Amino acid sequence: MEVALFRPEIPPNTGNIGRLCVNAEVPLGIIGEPSFDLSVKSARRAGLDYWEHLTLRRYVDWQEFTSDDSDRIFLISKFGTKCYSEVEYSKRDRFVFGRETSGLPEEIMESMPKDRIIYIPMASVSRSINLSNAVAIILYEALRQTNAWQEFPLP
């Protein structure tokens, strides 16, 4: 599995997601240039001392990210057509999350089959769920479905 962020904008979100990825033993991909320097303290601060254990993958652009078509890619968007809990995940799935303020570009959304654009249900009074919370919801459902917990040591 892989979590990927498209041009992230908020350093603490990226740090929190990095920490989540370390604890789930899943790489974090960054597609395009983030709005901040990944080496700055603000991104690392939220990741705390986990950042050095993060498998961080950098992709110049969407084309590079999709150049290896061996894995399924899911886009996460409030405009998705399928609820995240209705998907049967595999250990090779990749999850792409858009920018905090604008989501994923239309050309990326249009490049994917509709059943690969998934959403998280939420109340209509809300514009969105915090990015790091959305990543946690999707990632942990995929890990649960694939029995990834069996690979983690008991506390």
C-alpha positions as a printed Julia matrix, in Angstrom:
155×3 Matrix{Float64}:
   0.0    0.0     0.0
   0.95   3.61   -0.38
  -0.57   6.89    0.75
   0.11   9.76   -1.64
  -0.51  13.47   -1.22
  -0.92  15.72   -4.24
   0.98  18.98   -3.64
   0.23  19.22    0.1
  -0.13  22.7     1.59
  -0.15  22.38    5.39
   3.06  21.12    7.03
   1.45  19.76   10.24
  -0.99  17.65    8.18
   1.89  16.14    6.22
   3.8   15.52    9.45
   0.8   13.8    11.04
   0.26  11.69    7.93
   3.95  10.77    7.89
   3.69   9.61   11.5
   0.58   7.59   10.64
   2.37   5.98    7.69
   5.35   5.0     9.86
   3.04   3.34   12.39
   1.15   1.52    9.63
   4.39   0.56    7.83
   3.16   2.23    4.63
   5.18   4.6     2.45
   4.14   8.21    1.95
   4.32   9.58   -1.58
   4.41  13.28   -2.4
   3.2   14.05   -5.93
   4.5   17.37   -7.28
   5.93  20.14   -5.18
   4.44  20.74   -1.75
   3.73  24.36   -0.72
   6.5   24.1     1.88
   9.97  22.69    2.31
   9.71  19.1     3.52
  12.87  19.56    5.55
  11.41  22.38    7.66
  10.67  21.87   11.32
   6.91  22.32   10.92
   6.47  19.14    8.87
   8.86  17.16   11.01
   7.44  18.52   14.28
   4.07  16.83   13.76
   5.87  13.63   12.74
   7.95  13.93   15.89
  10.79  11.44   16.1
   9.04   9.17   13.59
  10.06  11.22   10.53
  13.45   9.52   10.24
  11.68   6.14    9.93
   9.33   7.31    7.17
   9.63   5.78    3.7
   9.13   8.98    1.7
   8.67   8.71   -2.05
   8.82  11.81   -4.25
   7.1   11.98   -7.63
   7.73  14.9    -9.96
   4.15  14.84  -11.25
   1.03  12.74  -11.81
   2.53  11.08  -14.88
   5.49   9.79  -12.9
   3.22   8.55  -10.12
   1.05   6.62  -12.58
   3.9    5.34  -14.77
   3.8    1.99  -12.97
   0.27   0.74  -13.62
   0.67  -2.52  -11.72
  -1.25  -1.26   -8.68
  -4.78   0.06   -8.28
  -5.04   3.75   -7.57
  -7.92   5.24   -5.6
  -8.6    8.95   -5.48
 -10.25  10.22   -2.32
 -12.66  13.08   -2.92
 -15.94  14.41   -1.55
 -17.06  14.15   -5.19
 -16.43  10.39   -5.26
 -19.06   7.99   -6.51
 -18.37   5.08   -4.18
 -18.19   5.06   -0.38
 -14.78   3.98    0.96
 -16.4    1.2     3.0
 -17.88  -0.4    -0.14
 -14.46  -1.14   -1.64
 -12.57  -4.41   -1.31
  -8.94  -3.37   -0.8
  -5.7   -5.21   -1.51
  -2.21  -4.82   -0.08
  -1.05  -3.23   -3.34
  -3.58  -0.38   -3.44
  -2.47   3.24   -3.57
  -4.53   6.1    -2.14
  -4.24   9.65   -3.45
  -5.43  12.65   -1.45
  -5.72  16.16   -2.86
  -4.66  19.56   -1.63
  -6.18  20.83    1.58
  -7.78  23.89   -0.05
  -8.65  22.69   -3.54
  -8.6   18.88   -3.62
  -7.46  17.08   -6.75
  -7.29  18.81  -10.14
 -10.09  18.1   -12.6
  -7.73  16.48  -15.12
  -6.64  13.91  -12.51
 -10.24  13.25  -11.49
 -11.22  12.73  -15.13
  -8.31  10.36  -15.73
  -9.64   7.74  -13.32
 -12.59   5.35  -13.61
 -15.52   6.58  -11.51
 -15.41   3.51   -9.26
 -11.85   4.45   -8.25
 -12.94   7.81   -6.87
 -14.12   7.16   -3.35
 -15.57   9.34   -0.64
 -15.97   9.41    3.13
 -19.56  10.15    4.23
 -19.98  13.36    6.22
 -22.71  15.76    7.27
 -23.8   18.29    4.69
 -22.95  21.21    7.0
 -19.24  20.38    6.68
 -17.01  21.33    3.75
 -14.44  18.59    4.43
 -12.72  16.33    6.93
  -9.2   17.23    8.02
  -6.73  15.64    5.61
  -4.83  13.62    8.21
  -8.12  12.3     9.62
  -9.29  11.32    6.13
  -6.03   9.46    5.49
  -6.43   7.59    8.8
 -10.0    6.54    7.97
  -9.12   5.16    4.54
  -5.75   3.64    5.43
  -6.93   1.81    8.52
  -9.98   0.4     6.75
  -7.68  -0.95    4.02
  -5.3   -2.38    6.62
  -8.21  -3.97    8.5
  -9.57  -5.59    5.35
  -6.19  -7.0     4.32
  -5.43  -8.35    7.81
  -2.26  -6.28    7.98
  -2.51  -6.29   11.8
  -1.31  -9.88   11.81
   2.06  -8.63   10.6
   2.48  -6.19   13.52
   4.0   -7.38   16.8
   1.74  -7.58   19.81
   2.24  -4.83   22.44
